[in-house]
């Protein structure tokens, strides 16, 4: 009791500023200890779904029957002859006859039809166009420079390719030996078979055989 009495008398003898500091200091130390010893609750981060994944998950609302009708209307207005057109699930196959310039315009029309349209396969054989169009998902597209493609087409000159030999992984076309992915007169060699090869550029795919050459 004498110790407590001594502490109380000593405390009463201090001035007001020291009394306040003696009261606040322990509280301050306690607060610092609590701050550093208590682990803060980690906030749960809610990650927003990737915007590209959300867009690709969108589904096309237009019916395939309506799309086919619009394609047929476009062909009729532009005097294009559709030999056959059919749909399977979200794919449309078209066989069409037109000159090269109108083929390019038709290809651009299909590619730009809507945000889901994408050309899956494409084969050009002179005036005949075989094309498969898919509408499986939303696509991020590169703009087709139609005027540039037509200008290139008008500058294009037909070349008489002759496949003269196939030896191992090399072929002799006209007077030039080529390997896969090499280019001859703006046509890339894309495939070599036992008695035929495939050449391709942005307008056509050409099948060359030892005895007969064809466009496909």
LUMVEX-69267 format. One record per residue: residue number from 1; residue in one letter; y, x, z of N, C-alpha, C in turn. Coordinates in steps of 0.1 Angstrom, whole numbers, padded with zeros to 4 digits. Layout:
N
R NUM A Y X Z Y X Z Y X Z
...
This chain:
216
R 1 X -0012 0008 0000 0000 0000 0000 0013 0009 0000
R 2 X 0012 0020 0007 0023 0029 0007 0026 0035 -0006
R 3 X 0015 0037 -0014 0017 0043 -0028 0024 0032 -0036
R 4 X 0020 0020 -0036 0026 0009 -0043 0041 0007 -0039
R 5 X 0043 0008 -0026 0057 0007 -0021 0066 0018 -0026
R 6 X 0059 0030 -0027 0067 0042 -0032 0070 0040 -0047
R 7 X 0061 0035 -0055 0063 0033 -0069 0074 0022 -0071
R 8 X 0073 0012 -0063 0083 0001 -0064 0097 0006 -0061
R 9 X 0098 0014 -0050 0111 0019 -0046 0117 0028 -0057
R 10 X 0107 0037 -0063 0111 0046 -0073 0116 0039 -0085
R 11 X 0109 0028 -0089 0112 0020 -0101 0126 0014 -0099
R 12 X 0129 0008 -0087 0141 0002 -0084 0153 0011 -0084
R 13 X 0150 0024 -0082 0161 0034 -0082 0165 0038 -0096
R 14 X 0157 0035 -0106 0161 0039 -0120 0172 0030 -0125
R 15 X 0179 0035 -0135 0189 0026 -0141 0183 0017 -0151
R 16 X 0191 0007 -0156 0185 -0003 -0165 0179 0002 -0177
R 17 X 0185 0012 -0184 0179 0017 -0196 0165 0023 -0194
R 18 X 0164 0031 -0184 0151 0037 -0181 0140 0026 -0178
R 19 X 0145 0016 -0170 0135 0005 -0167 0130 -0002 -0180
R 20 X 0139 -0004 -0189 0135 -0011 -0202 0126 -0002 -0210
R 21 X 0129 0011 -0210 0120 0021 -0217 0106 0021 -0211
R 22 X 0106 0021 -0198 0093 0022 -0191 0084 0009 -0194
R 23 X 0091 -0002 -0196 0084 -0015 -0199 0079 -0015 -0213
R 24 X 0088 -0011 -0222 0085 -0012 -0237 0075 -0001 -0241
R 25 X 0076 0011 -0236 0068 0022 -0240 0053 0019 -0240
R 26 X 0048 0013 -0228 0033 0010 -0228 0029 -0001 -0239
R 27 X 0039 -0010 -0240 0036 -0021 -0250 0035 -0015 -0264
R 28 X 0044 -0005 -0267 0045 0001 -0280 0032 0009 -0282
R 29 X 0028 0017 -0272 0015 0025 -0273 0003 0016 -0276
R 30 X 0003 0004 -0268 -0008 -0005 -0270 -0009 -0011 -0284
R 31 X 0003 -0014 -0289 0004 -0019 -0303 -0001 -0009 -0313
R 32 X 0003 0004 -0312 -0002 0014 -0321 -0017 0016 -0320
R 33 X -0023 0016 -0308 -0037 0017 -0307 -0044 0005 -0314
R 34 X -0039 -0007 -0312 -0045 -0019 -0318 -0045 -0018 -0333
R 35 X -0033 -0013 -0339 -0031 -0012 -0353 -0041 -0002 -0360
R 36 X -0043 0009 -0353 -0052 0019 -0359 -0067 0017 -0356
R 37 X -0070 0010 -0346 -0084 0008 -0343 -0090 -0005 -0348
R 38 X -0081 -0014 -0352 -0086 -0027 -0358 -0087 -0026 -0373
R 39 X -0098 -0029 -0380 -0100 -0028 -0394 -0094 -0041 -0400
R 40 X -0085 -0040 -0409 -0079 -0052 -0416 -0089 -0059 -0424
R 41 X -0089 -0072 -0424 -0098 -0079 -0433 -0094 -0078 -0447
R 42 X -0103 -0074 -0455 -0101 -0072 -0470 -0100 -0085 -0477
R 43 X -0089 -0087 -0484 -0088 -0099 -0491 -0098 -0099 -0503
R 44 X -0104 -0110 -0505 -0113 -0112 -0516 -0105 -0113 -0529
R 45 X -0108 -0104 -0538 -0102 -0104 -0551 -0108 -0113 -0560
R 46 X -0101 -0122 -0565 -0106 -0132 -0575 -0102 -0127 -0589
R 47 X -0112 -0122 -0596 -0110 -0116 -0609 -0109 -0127 -0619
R 48 X -0099 -0127 -0627 -0098 -0138 -0637 -0107 -0134 -0649
R 49 X -0114 -0144 -0654 -0123 -0142 -0665 -0116 -0135 -0676
R 50 X -0123 -0126 -0683 -0117 -0119 -0695 -0112 -0129 -0705
R 51 X -0100 -0128 -0709 -0094 -0138 -0719 -0102 -0138 -0732
R 52 X -0107 -0126 -0736 -0114 -0126 -0749 -0127 -0133 -0748
R 53 X -0134 -0131 -0736 -0147 -0138 -0734 -0145 -0153 -0734
R 54 X -0134 -0157 -0727 -0131 -0172 -0727 -0128 -0178 -0740
R 55 X -0121 -0170 -0749 -0118 -0175 -0762 -0130 -0176 -0771
R 56 X -0139 -0165 -0769 -0151 -0165 -0777 -0161 -0177 -0773
R 57 X -0159 -0182 -0761 -0168 -0192 -0756 -0164 -0206 -0761
R 58 X -0152 -0207 -0768 -0147 -0219 -0773 -0156 -0224 -0785
R 59 X -0157 -0237 -0786 -0166 -0242 -0797 -0157 -0250 -0807
R 60 X -0161 -0249 -0820 -0154 -0256 -0830 -0157 -0271 -0829
R 61 X -0146 -0279 -0831 -0147 -0293 -0830 -0150 -0300 -0843
R 62 X -0146 -0293 -0854 -0147 -0299 -0867 -0162 -0300 -0871
R 63 X -0166 -0311 -0877 -0180 -0313 -0881 -0183 -0305 -0894
R 64 X -0195 -0301 -0896 -0199 -0293 -0908 -0198 -0302 -0921
R 65 X -0200 -0315 -0919 -0199 -0324 -0931 -0185 -0324 -0936
R 66 X -0175 -0324 -0927 -0161 -0324 -0930 -0157 -0310 -0937
R 67 X -0162 -0299 -0932 -0160 -0286 -0938 -0165 -0285 -0952
R 68 X -0177 -0290 -0954 -0183 -0290 -0968 -0175 -0298 -0977
R 69 X -0170 -0310 -0973 -0162 -0318 -0981 -0149 -0311 -0985
R 70 X -0143 -0305 -0976 -0130 -0297 -0978 -0132 -0286 -0988
R 71 X -0144 -0279 -0987 -0147 -0268 -0996 -0149 -0273 -1010
R 72 X -0156 -0285 -1011 -0158 -0291 -1024 -0145 -0296 -1031
R 73 X -0136 -0301 -1023 -0123 -0305 -1028 -0115 -0293 -1033
R 74 X -0115 -0282 -1025 -0108 -0270 -1030 -0114 -0265 -1043
R 75 X -0127 -0265 -1044 -0134 -0261 -1057 -0130 -0269 -1068
R 76 X -0129 -0283 -1066 -0126 -0292 -1077 -0111 -0290 -1081
R 77 X -0102 -0288 -1072 -0088 -0286 -1075 -0086 -0274 -1083
R 78 X -0094 -0264 -1080 -0092 -0250 -1086 -0102 -0248 -1098
R 79 X -0109 -0258 -1102 -0118 -0258 -1114 -0129 -0247 -1112
R 80 X -0134 -0247 -1100 -0145 -0239 -1097 -0158 -0247 -1097
R 81 X -0169 -0242 -1102 -0181 -0249 -1103 -0191 -0245 -1092
R 82 X -0193 -0254 -1083 -0203 -0252 -1072 -0217 -0256 -1077
R 83 X -0226 -0247 -1078 -0239 -0250 -1082 -0247 -0257 -1071
R 84 X -0245 -0251 -1059 -0252 -0257 -1047 -0244 -0253 -1034
R 85 X -0245 -0262 -1025 -0239 -0260 -1012 -0247 -0267 -1001
R 86 X -0250 -0260 -0990 -0259 -0266 -0980 -0255 -0260 -0967
R 87 X -0259 -0267 -0956 -0255 -0262 -0942 -0268 -0262 -0934
R 88 X -0268 -0252 -0925 -0279 -0251 -0915 -0273 -0247 -0902
R 89 X -0274 -0256 -0892 -0267 -0254 -0879 -0253 -0251 -0881
R 90 X -0248 -0239 -0879 -0233 -0236 -0880 -0231 -0226 -0892
R 91 X -0240 -0227 -0902 -0239 -0218 -0914 -0238 -0227 -0926
R 92 X -0230 -0222 -0936 -0229 -0229 -0949 -0232 -0219 -0960
R 93 X -0242 -0222 -0969 -0245 -0214 -0980 -0239 -0220 -0993
R 94 X -0233 -0212 -1001 -0226 -0217 -1013 -0230 -0208 -1025
R 95 X -0234 -0215 -1036 -0236 -0208 -1049 -0226 -0213 -1059
R 96 X -0217 -0204 -1064 -0206 -0209 -1072 -0204 -0200 -1084
R 97 X -0198 -0206 -1095 -0195 -0199 -1107 -0180 -0198 -1109
R 98 X -0174 -0186 -1111 -0160 -0185 -1113 -0157 -0170 -1118
R 99 X -0145 -0168 -1124 -0142 -0154 -1127 -0138 -0147 -1115
R 100 X -0137 -0133 -1116 -0136 -0125 -1105 -0123 -0128 -1097
R 101 X -0112 -0131 -1104 -0099 -0134 -1097 -0101 -0147 -1088
R 102 X -0107 -0157 -1094 -0109 -0170 -1086 -0120 -0168 -1075
R 103 X -0129 -0159 -1077 -0139 -0156 -1067 -0132 -0150 -1054
R 104 X -0122 -0141 -1057 -0115 -0135 -1046 -0107 -0145 -1038
R 105 X -0100 -0154 -1046 -0092 -0164 -1040 -0101 -0174 -1031
R 106 X -0113 -0177 -1037 -0122 -0185 -1029 -0127 -0179 -1017
R 107 X -0130 -0166 -1017 -0135 -0158 -1006 -0124 -0159 -0995
R 108 X -0111 -0156 -0999 -0100 -0157 -0989 -0099 -0171 -0983
R 109 X -0100 -0181 -0991 -0099 -0195 -0986 -0110 -0197 -0975
R 110 X -0122 -0192 -0978 -0133 -0194 -0968 -0130 -0186 -0955
R 111 X -0126 -0174 -0957 -0124 -0165 -0945 -0113 -0171 -0937
R 112 X -0102 -0177 -0943 -0091 -0182 -0936 -0092 -0197 -0932
R 113 X -0104 -0202 -0935 -0105 -0217 -0933 -0101 -0222 -0919
R 114 X -0106 -0215 -0909 -0101 -0218 -0895 -0104 -0206 -0887
R 115 X -0102 -0207 -0874 -0104 -0195 -0865 -0119 -0192 -0863
R 116 X -0128 -0200 -0867 -0142 -0198 -0865 -0149 -0193 -0878
R 117 X -0143 -0195 -0889 -0150 -0191 -0902 -0151 -0176 -0904
R 118 X -0163 -0172 -0907 -0165 -0157 -0910 -0176 -0156 -0921
R 119 X -0173 -0147 -0931 -0183 -0145 -0941 -0194 -0136 -0936
R 120 X -0206 -0142 -0937 -0218 -0135 -0932 -0225 -0126 -0942
R 121 X -0227 -0132 -0954 -0233 -0124 -0965 -0225 -0128 -0978
R 122 X -0225 -0118 -0987 -0217 -0120 -0999 -0223 -0112 -1011
R 123 X -0227 -0119 -1022 -0232 -0112 -1034 -0225 -0117 -1046
R 124 X -0220 -0108 -1054 -0213 -0112 -1067 -0221 -0106 -1079
R 125 X -0224 -0115 -1088 -0231 -0111 -1100 -0223 -0117 -1112
R 126 X -0213 -0108 -1116 -0204 -0112 -1127 -0197 -0125 -1124
R 127 X -0200 -0136 -1130 -0193 -0149 -1127 -0199 -0157 -1115
R 128 X -0211 -0152 -1111 -0218 -0160 -1100 -0215 -0154 -1086
R 129 X -0212 -0163 -1077 -0209 -0159 -1063 -0219 -0166 -1054
R 130 X -0226 -0158 -1046 -0235 -0163 -1035 -0229 -0159 -1022
R 131 X -0226 -0169 -1013 -0219 -0165 -1001 -0224 -0174 -0990
R 132 X -0225 -0168 -0978 -0229 -0175 -0966 -0218 -0174 -0956
R 133 X -0214 -0186 -0951 -0203 -0187 -0942 -0208 -0191 -0928
R 134 X -0204 -0185 -0917 -0208 -0189 -0904 -0196 -0193 -0895
R 135 X -0199 -0202 -0886 -0189 -0208 -0877 -0194 -0207 -0863
R 136 X -0201 -0196 -0859 -0208 -0195 -0846 -0198 -0194 -0835
R 137 X -0187 -0186 -0836 -0178 -0184 -0825 -0164 -0181 -0831
R 138 X -0154 -0180 -0821 -0140 -0177 -0825 -0140 -0162 -0829
R 139 X -0132 -0159 -0840 -0132 -0146 -0845 -0117 -0141 -0845
R 140 X -0116 -0128 -0842 -0103 -0121 -0844 -0103 -0114 -0857
R 141 X -0094 -0119 -0866 -0095 -0115 -0880 -0084 -0106 -0885
R 142 X -0088 -0098 -0895 -0078 -0090 -0902 -0073 -0097 -0914
R 143 X -0061 -0097 -0916 -0055 -0104 -0927 -0059 -0098 -0941
R 144 X -0064 -0107 -0950 -0068 -0103 -0963 -0056 -0102 -0972
R 145 X -0054 -0090 -0978 -0043 -0088 -0987 -0047 -0092 -1001
R 146 X -0045 -0105 -1004 -0051 -0111 -1016 -0044 -0105 -1029
R 147 X -0031 -0103 -1028 -0024 -0098 -1040 -0029 -0083 -1043
R 148 X -0031 -0076 -1033 -0035 -0062 -1035 -0049 -0062 -1040
R 149 X -0058 -0071 -1036 -0072 -0071 -1041 -0072 -0075 -1056
R 150 X -0064 -0085 -1059 -0063 -0089 -1073 -0057 -0078 -1082
R 151 X -0047 -0071 -1077 -0041 -0060 -1085 -0052 -0049 -1087
R 152 X -0060 -0046 -1077 -0071 -0036 -1078 -0081 -0041 -1088
R 153 X -0084 -0054 -1088 -0094 -0060 -1097 -0089 -0059 -1111
R 154 X -0076 -0062 -1114 -0071 -0061 -1127 -0071 -0047 -1133
R 155 X -0070 -0037 -1124 -0070 -0023 -1128 -0085 -0018 -1130
R 156 X -0094 -0026 -1125 -0108 -0021 -1125 -0113 -0021 -1140
R 157 X -0120 -0011 -1143 -0126 -0010 -1157 -0141 -0010 -1155
R 158 X -0148 -0017 -1163 -0163 -0018 -1162 -0169 -0004 -1166
R 159 X -0179 0001 -1158 -0185 0014 -1161 -0199 0011 -1164
R 160 X -0204 0018 -1174 -0218 0017 -1178 -0227 0027 -1170
R 161 X -0232 0022 -1158 -0240 0031 -1150 -0254 0032 -1156
R 162 X -0260 0044 -1156 -0273 0046 -1160 -0281 0055 -1149
R 163 X -0291 0049 -1144 -0299 0056 -1134 -0310 0064 -1142
R 164 X -0309 0077 -1141 -0318 0086 -1150 -0329 0092 -1142
R 165 X -0327 0094 -1128 -0338 0100 -1121 -0337 0097 -1106
R 166 X -0348 0096 -1099 -0348 0095 -1084 -0358 0106 -1079
R 167 X -0352 0116 -1072 -0361 0127 -1067 -0358 0128 -1052
R 168 X -0368 0125 -1044 -0366 0126 -1029 -0355 0117 -1025
R 169 X -0344 0123 -1019 -0333 0116 -1014 -0321 0117 -1022
R 170 X -0323 0121 -1035 -0312 0122 -1045 -0315 0114 -1057
R 171 X -0304 0109 -1063 -0305 0102 -1076 -0296 0107 -1086
R 172 X -0300 0106 -1099 -0291 0111 -1110 -0286 0098 -1117
R 173 X -0273 0096 -1115 -0266 0084 -1122 -0256 0090 -1132
R 174 X -0258 0086 -1144 -0251 0092 -1156 -0254 0107 -1155
R 175 X -0244 0115 -1152 -0247 0129 -1152 -0244 0135 -1138
R 176 X -0244 0127 -1128 -0241 0132 -1114 -0252 0129 -1104
R 177 X -0255 0139 -1096 -0265 0138 -1086 -0258 0132 -1073
R 178 X -0264 0122 -1067 -0258 0116 -1055 -0268 0115 -1044
R 179 X -0263 0115 -1031 -0271 0112 -1020 -0265 0099 -1013
R 180 X -0272 0093 -1003 -0268 0081 -0997 -0253 0083 -0991
R 181 X -0245 0073 -0993 -0231 0072 -0989 -0221 0081 -0997
R 182 X -0226 0087 -1007 -0217 0094 -1016 -0212 0084 -1027
R 183 X -0200 0088 -1032 -0193 0078 -1041 -0192 0083 -1055
R 184 X -0194 0075 -1064 -0193 0078 -1079 -0185 0067 -1085
R 185 X -0173 0071 -1091 -0165 0061 -1098 -0162 0049 -1088
R 186 X -0158 0052 -1076 -0154 0041 -1066 -0165 0032 -1062
R 187 X -0178 0036 -1065 -0189 0029 -1060 -0198 0038 -1051
R 188 X -0201 0032 -1039 -0208 0040 -1029 -0223 0038 -1031
R 189 X -0231 0048 -1030 -0246 0047 -1030 -0250 0043 -1016
R 190 X -0256 0031 -1015 -0259 0025 -1002 -0274 0024 -0999
R 191 X -0283 0025 -1010 -0297 0024 -1007 -0305 0031 -1019
R 192 X -0316 0037 -1016 -0325 0043 -1026 -0339 0038 -1023
R 193 X -0345 0032 -1034 -0359 0028 -1033 -0367 0036 -1043
R 194 X -0380 0032 -1044 -0389 0040 -1053 -0384 0041 -1067
R 195 X -0379 0030 -1073 -0375 0030 -1087 -0362 0023 -1089
R 196 X -0354 0021 -1078 -0341 0015 -1080 -0331 0020 -1069
R 197 X -0318 0018 -1071 -0308 0021 -1061 -0297 0010 -1061
R 198 X -0290 0010 -1050 -0279 0001 -1049 -0265 0008 -1048
R 199 X -0256 0004 -1056 -0242 0009 -1056 -0233 -0003 -1051
R 200 X -0223 0000 -1044 -0214 -0011 -1039 -0200 -0006 -1038
R 201 X -0191 -0016 -1042 -0176 -0014 -1039 -0171 -0027 -1033
R 202 X -0158 -0028 -1032 -0153 -0040 -1025 -0154 -0053 -1033
R 203 X -0158 -0052 -1046 -0159 -0064 -1055 -0173 -0067 -1058
R 204 X -0183 -0058 -1058 -0196 -0061 -1063 -0206 -0052 -1057
R 205 X -0219 -0056 -1058 -0230 -0047 -1055 -0239 -0046 -1068
R 206 X -0242 -0034 -1072 -0249 -0032 -1085 -0263 -0026 -1082
R 207 X -0273 -0032 -1087 -0287 -0027 -1086 -0290 -0020 -1099
R 208 X -0293 -0007 -1097 -0297 0002 -1109 -0312 0004 -1108
R 209 X -0318 0002 -1119 -0333 0005 -1120 -0335 0016 -1130
R 210 X -0346 0022 -1130 -0349 0033 -1139 -0348 0028 -1153
R 211 X -0353 0016 -1156 -0353 0010 -1169 -0343 -0001 -1172
R 212 X -0338 -0006 -1161 -0329 -0018 -1163 -0319 -0018 -1152
R 213 X -0306 -0020 -1155 -0295 -0021 -1145 -0290 -0035 -1144
R 214 X -0287 -0039 -1132 -0283 -0053 -1129 -0272 -0053 -1119
R 215 X -0263 -0064 -1120 -0254 -0067 -1109 -0261 -0078 -1101
R 216 X -0258 -0077 -1087 -0264 -0088 -1079 -0253 -0094 -1071
